[in-house]
Amino acid sequence: MALLTLNSAAALRPSAQRGFFKLTLLSAALMASVGVVQAAPEVANSVKVDENVYEIAFNSGDQAVYVAITGERVKEGESKEGKVKAGIVVLDGDTLKQVNKIATGQVTPFGLAINNQSQKLYAIDTPKGQVAVYDMESGKELALIESTGDESKHLRQAVIDEKNNKIYVSAVGGMERDGKVGPKSAVWVIDGANDKLESVIIAPVTTAAGLALDLEQQRLYVSDLSKNEIAEVDLNTQKVLRTFVSAEPSKDGSADASNTINLELDAKNQILYAINQKSGGVALIDLKDGNILKTVKTGSGALSAALNPKSGDLYVANRGDGTVSVIDGKTHFVTAHLSTGIHPQTVTVDPKTGKVYVSNKAKGKGRGAGPEVPTPVEATGNTVTLITP
């Protein structure tokens, strides 16, 4: 059947012409409405990076993605020749092409945090209990920060207050091993002006893990791996103001231990997102009263998350099933599950464009494997993925 056009409409009777133009206007309106519908997020690109990818961070200063690489493990007596060294790989934020690699020497970076104002990069060496500071432009190491206290040195995550130039680092502690309780957990407070350890907040929770920072309220939220709790710390006094639960109890009334691994904050709406690894989802907590508003299932081994400031959506890395789930910031329903890699690890966002970046770890050849065991081919392991919102 032939399609009517505006030219052929002239041949129609007046009544038919009126009907045709009404239909045309309706079609135009429908097309216009479709045009403003927000595009669904999708995986735009994914690239291989060096061995043993961990955390990533986005730098607004050079529009680049910084990737922590722990390198290939070298066992005693094994040659280092040909092995990938630890460092920090720099990727172009648009193309994901590698533009640089910062040599970290004896520092093995696991966690990363960037101060976009001072253009300093803070790298966490978890096993050594150190925080290394690098100049973003030159890649030069500026400082190596350690603590001489009795608290735990098992450093995990760093968050930065760029306005006040303070860096907060969680130290996992309070765990029992062989019948003995280990050192207390802590949060380091680093002065970014001189990159020295300013103070240590001892045992805000039993087993400190994830951190979230409310800049305006000057509150730090610390998740407890062992109790499904979150502590709210007043950063002016460094005292715990309150604690609240971070996971809803199961049907039998019990809560899974070691559940809340990371946190993310929607400061505008005063909602704290608790990423619960064992239950594979996110608890939405109303900070007005500390109550759980809703629990959203995302995927196996939910590990970390980042809020997209442009859309208000939350991107959740599900380590166990190789996906990143997108939670709508208004409805709080999951709107997408995106396959990104073997083990999605961390998520970071370009606040200007809304582009989302994900680091994906590989399975590897397993713990205890000897040098004779080959490294399995994993096309989507040790990768960084770009998601367009």
C-alpha positions in Angstrom: 0.0 0.0 0.0 1.4 3.5 -1.0 2.1 5.9 1.9 0.5 9.4 1.8 2.8 12.4 1.7 2.2 16.1 2.2 2.3 16.5 -1.6 -0.3 13.8 -2.3 -2.6 15.2 0.4 -3.5 18.0 -2.0 -5.4 15.5 -4.1 -7.7 14.6 -1.2 -11.1 16.1 -0.6 -11.2 18.9 2.1 -12.6 16.6 4.8 -10.0 14.0 4.0 -7.3 16.7 4.0 -8.3 17.8 7.5 -8.2 14.2 8.8 -4.8 13.7 7.1 -3.2 16.8 8.7 -4.7 15.8 12.2 -3.0 12.4 11.8 0.2 14.1 10.7 0.3 16.4 13.7 -0.5 13.5 16.0 2.4 11.5 14.5 4.7 14.5 14.8 3.7 14.8 18.5 4.4 11.2 19.1 7.7 11.3 17.5 8.7 14.4 19.5 7.7 12.6 22.7 9.8 9.6 21.8 12.7 12.0 21.1 12.8 13.2 24.7 12.7 9.7 26.2 15.9 9.0 28.1 18.2 6.6 26.3 18.8 3.3 28.1 22.3 2.8 29.5 24.5 0.5 27.5 28.0 -0.9 27.3 29.8 1.2 24.8 33.4 -0.1 25.1 35.6 -2.5 27.1 39.4 -2.8 27.0 42.0 -5.1 28.4 44.3 -3.6 31.0 47.4 -5.0 32.8 47.2 -7.9 35.2 45.1 -7.8 38.4 42.9 -4.8 38.1 41.4 -3.4 41.3 39.8 0.0 41.9 39.4 2.8 39.5 38.8 6.6 39.8 37.9 9.4 37.4 39.9 12.6 37.3 37.9 15.6 36.0 41.2 17.5 35.6 42.3 15.5 32.5 39.1 13.6 31.8 40.9 10.3 32.4 40.3 7.0 34.2 42.9 5.9 36.7 43.2 2.1 37.3 45.0 0.4 40.2 47.0 -2.5 39.0 48.5 -4.9 41.5 50.6 -6.7 38.9 51.5 -10.4 38.6 52.4 -12.1 41.9 56.0 -13.3 42.1 56.6 -16.1 44.5 59.9 -16.7 46.3 62.5 -18.1 43.9 60.4 -17.1 40.9 61.9 -14.8 38.3 60.4 -11.3 37.9 61.4 -11.1 34.3 58.5 -10.5 32.0 56.1 -10.0 34.8 53.6 -7.2 34.8 54.6 -4.7 37.5 52.2 -2.9 39.9 51.2 0.6 39.0 48.4 2.9 38.0 47.3 2.8 34.4 45.8 6.0 32.9 43.0 5.6 30.3 41.5 8.3 28.1 37.9 8.8 29.3 36.5 8.8 25.8 38.4 6.1 24.0 39.7 4.0 26.9 43.1 4.0 25.2 46.1 3.8 27.6 47.9 7.2 27.7 50.2 6.6 30.7 51.2 4.3 33.5 52.4 5.7 36.8 55.2 3.5 38.3 54.5 2.9 42.0 57.7 1.1 42.9 57.4 -0.9 46.1 53.8 0.3 46.5 51.1 -2.1 45.4 47.9 0.0 44.8 44.6 -1.6 45.6 42.3 1.4 46.4 42.3 4.8 44.7 40.9 8.2 45.4 41.5 11.5 43.6 41.3 15.1 44.9 40.2 17.0 41.8 41.0 20.3 43.4 44.6 19.6 44.5 45.2 17.2 41.6 46.6 14.5 43.9 46.1 10.8 43.7 45.9 8.7 46.9 46.7 5.0 46.5 46.1 2.4 49.2 48.5 -0.4 49.6 46.3 -2.7 51.7 48.9 -5.4 52.8 51.5 -2.9 53.8 49.1 -0.5 55.5 50.3 2.5 53.5 48.8 5.4 51.6 51.0 6.7 48.8 50.3 10.2 47.4 51.1 11.1 43.7 51.1 14.3 41.7 48.6 13.8 38.9 50.6 15.7 36.3 54.1 14.3 36.9 53.2 11.0 38.5 55.8 11.7 41.1 55.3 10.2 44.6 54.8 13.1 47.0 54.4 11.2 50.3 54.0 7.8 51.9 51.7 7.8 54.9 51.8 5.2 57.7 50.4 4.9 61.2 52.4 3.9 64.3 49.3 3.2 66.4 48.0 -0.1 67.6 44.9 0.0 65.5 44.4 -2.2 62.4 46.6 -1.4 59.4 44.5 -3.3 56.9 43.5 -0.3 54.8 40.5 -0.6 52.5 38.8 2.5 51.1 39.5 6.2 50.8 37.1 9.1 50.4 38.0 12.8 50.0 36.6 16.0 51.3 37.9 18.3 48.6 36.5 21.5 50.2 38.4 21.0 53.4 41.2 19.0 51.9 40.8 15.9 54.2 41.2 12.3 53.2 39.4 9.5 55.2 40.7 5.9 55.0 39.0 2.9 56.5 41.1 0.2 58.3 39.4 -3.2 58.6 39.8 -4.7 62.1 38.0 -6.4 65.0 38.0 -9.8 63.3 38.6 -13.0 65.2 41.2 -15.4 64.0 42.4 -18.6 65.8 40.3 -17.6 68.8 42.0 -14.1 69.1 40.4 -10.8 68.3 42.6 -8.7 66.0 43.4 -5.0 66.3 40.5 -2.5 66.4 39.2 -1.1 63.2 39.7 2.6 62.5 39.4 5.5 60.1 42.5 7.5 59.3 42.2 11.3 58.9 44.8 12.7 56.5 45.5 16.4 56.1 45.7 17.0 52.4 47.7 20.2 52.8 50.8 18.4 54.1 49.8 14.8 53.4 50.4 13.7 57.0 48.2 11.6 59.3 46.3 14.1 61.3 44.3 11.8 63.6 42.8 8.3 63.9 39.1 7.6 64.7 39.3 4.3 66.7 36.6 1.7 66.4 33.7 3.7 65.0 32.3 0.2 64.3 33.6 -3.3 65.0 34.8 -4.1 61.5 35.1 -0.9 59.3 34.7 -1.4 55.6 32.8 1.0 53.3 32.7 4.8 53.7 30.4 7.6 52.5 30.9 11.3 53.0 28.3 14.0 53.4 30.3 17.2 52.8 27.5 19.7 53.7 26.6 18.0 56.9 30.2 17.0 57.7 29.1 13.4 58.4 31.0 10.3 57.7 29.2 7.0 57.3 31.1 3.8 58.1 29.7 0.3 57.4 30.3 -2.6 59.8 31.0 -5.9 58.0 30.3 -8.0 61.1 27.1 -6.5 62.4 25.0 -5.2 59.5 25.3 -1.7 61.0 26.3 1.7 59.9 27.8 4.4 62.2 27.3 8.1 61.6 30.4 10.1 62.6 30.4 13.8 63.3 33.6 14.9 61.6 33.9 18.0 63.7 34.1 16.0 67.0 35.1 12.6 65.4 32.4 11.0 67.6 29.8 8.5 66.7 26.4 10.2 66.8 24.2 7.1 66.0 24.2 3.7 64.5 21.4 2.1 62.4 20.8 -1.3 60.7 21.9 -1.7 57.1 20.1 -4.9 56.1 16.6 -6.2 56.7 16.3 -9.4 58.7 15.6 -12.6 56.8 12.3 -14.5 57.1 13.5 -16.3 60.2 14.4 -13.0 61.8 18.2 -13.3 61.5 20.5 -11.2 59.4 23.4 -12.4 57.4 26.8 -11.6 58.9 29.5 -9.8 56.9 26.9 -8.3 54.6 27.3 -4.5 54.2 30.5 -4.1 52.2 30.2 -0.6 50.7 28.2 2.6 50.9 27.0 5.4 48.5 25.2 8.6 49.4 22.5 10.6 47.7 23.2 13.8 49.6 20.4 15.8 47.9 17.7 13.4 48.9 19.4 12.2 52.1 19.4 8.6 51.2 22.2 6.3 52.1 22.7 3.2 49.9 24.1 0.1 51.7 25.6 -2.4 49.4 24.9 -5.9 50.9 27.2 -8.5 49.4 25.7 -11.8 50.7 22.1 -10.9 50.0 23.0 -9.4 46.6 21.3 -6.1 46.8 21.1 -2.6 48.1 19.2 -1.2 51.2 18.0 2.3 50.9 18.2 4.1 54.2 16.4 7.4 55.1 18.9 9.5 56.9 16.2 11.5 58.6 15.3 8.6 60.9 17.8 5.9 60.0 15.1 3.5 58.8 15.3 1.2 55.7 13.0 2.5 53.0 13.4 -0.3 50.6 15.7 -3.2 49.7 16.5 -3.7 46.0 17.9 -7.0 44.7 20.5 -6.4 42.0 22.7 -9.5 41.6 25.0 -12.1 43.1 27.8 -10.6 45.2 26.8 -7.0 45.0 30.1 -5.3 45.9 30.2 -1.5 45.2 28.2 1.3 43.7 28.4 4.8 42.4 25.7 7.5 42.0 25.5 9.2 38.6 25.0 12.9 39.6 23.5 13.8 36.2 20.7 11.2 36.2 20.5 10.4 39.9 20.7 6.7 39.1 22.8 4.2 41.1 25.1 1.8 39.3 25.8 -1.4 41.3 28.7 -3.8 40.5 27.6 -7.4 41.1 30.8 -9.3 41.4 29.2 -12.7 41.5 27.3 -12.6 38.2 29.4 -10.3 36.1 26.8 -7.5 35.8 26.2 -3.9 36.7 22.7 -3.1 37.7 21.1 0.4 37.2 18.7 1.5 39.9 16.5 4.5 38.9 17.1 7.4 41.3 13.4 8.3 41.4 11.5 5.1 41.3 14.2 2.9 42.9 13.5 0.1 40.5 16.2 -1.8 38.6 16.0 -0.5 35.0 19.0 -2.4 33.5 21.4 -5.3 34.0 24.5 -4.8 32.0 27.1 -7.5 31.4 30.5 -5.9 31.9 33.1 -8.6 32.8 34.1 -11.6 34.9 34.1 -9.9 38.3 32.9 -6.3 38.3 34.9 -4.6 41.1 34.4 -0.9 41.3 32.4 1.9 39.6 33.3 5.5 38.9 31.4 8.3 37.1 32.4 11.4 35.1 30.2 14.0 36.8 30.1 16.2 33.7 29.1 13.7 31.0 27.5 11.0 33.2 29.7 8.3 31.6 30.2 5.3 33.9 33.4 3.2 34.2 33.7 -0.2 35.7 36.8 -2.3 36.6 36.4 -6.0 36.1 38.7 -8.5 37.8 39.6 -11.9 36.3 39.3 -15.3 38.0 43.0 -16.0 37.4 44.6 -19.4 38.0 43.6 -19.5 41.6 45.4 -19.3 44.9 48.2 -21.7 45.5 48.7 -22.4 41.8 52.4 -23.1 40.9 54.4 -21.3 38.2 53.8 -24.3 35.9 50.0 -23.6 35.9 49.1 -21.4 32.9 47.0 -18.3 33.3 43.5 -19.0 31.8 42.4 -16.9 28.9 39.6 -14.6 30.1 38.4 -12.1 27.4 36.4 -10.0 29.9 38.7 -10.3 32.9 41.2 -7.5 33.8 39.2 -5.0 31.8 37.7 -1.6 32.1 34.2 -1.0 30.7 32.6 2.2 29.6 28.8 2.6 30.0 27.0 5.4 28.3 23.9 6.5 30.4 
